[in-house]
């Protein structure tokens, strides 16, 4: 009779063992990558040029960049923390995006490095298939995470730049101009979405205070259409300006806009409207007590 | 917190120094309505520059104040509403309808002086 004795190993112990095993493999891997640093780095730079990536950069620059990416890569593998790499990726993106480097190029070079390193592992462990397998088990997830981190860092940087530019365009698109002492004009051109409307109001109210404006002319000749949300926002802007002691004159309502406003029933009773910008400015001058006199016509009389 | 009310010739000037409770507000309203008769003032200026929040009670009280002062035969100007406050108020539908407003104390005084002059001109006319 044979008695089979099962030894019980707790799953927790097992997983702990597995982690230690992976850690040991990663250490071995890192040592290998450090040892062959120069050679692998050159191989990588060669492959980058071969694949015609980073054409916007010179050979020396590629090599210098490759060196620091390589070192950061190995460090991330070793420590298992990605903060330093993330920061580096962001920094790198900041430098290369203005030079016209595309997203696919950045992802391409990281994937190339992954490939180059994997190949060197194949070469090293080709005689020991089990070892190769377990080394790859340790390497692949870490390498994937690194590729992910760099790609995400690059895309985030891009998005940040796009956001900044959008912001800049938006600020440029709503200038508040002073045409006379205490008289501001706000020409609005293009479509108004709720966000732009809000920003416009903020800028106008701030300008009223800093310029101590009494009258504001808002010219919407360049606005093709208004919806009810934006229209009521405009009415609110007029009201808020009044609370700051400034009167608002709206000019340049196109026939279409006038029709829309009446149809959707926006209460325009509180709005002072004048046909065009010229009329609006003349009205504002009258309110402020200015009188424009032509010196050419006056001259012969004197 | 009590709001100091200063008499400046024909005007009463109340400058709010810090956030006010509802009780402070009604107290301010009552005090102004009473003093405008005692000092025979022509107008009241309420300076709210220091307020960065204006709730419905506050704006309703200010509006009531203005109406009450008008019934007592004087003018009211609310001055110094901050841009953010102004927009928040309008969004909540607190428009201070029928109440004169001005950018700051200086503007408020200029507005009242201008009005006072036209009133004097009017009375001269009727006398002639």
Interface residues (C-beta under 8 A of the other chain):
Chain A: X201 X202 X205 X206 X208 X209 X212 X236 X237 X239 X240 X241 X242 X243 X244 X245 X246
Chain B: X78 X79 X81 X83 X84 X86 X87 X89 X90 X91 X95 X96 X101 X102 X103 X107 X108 X111
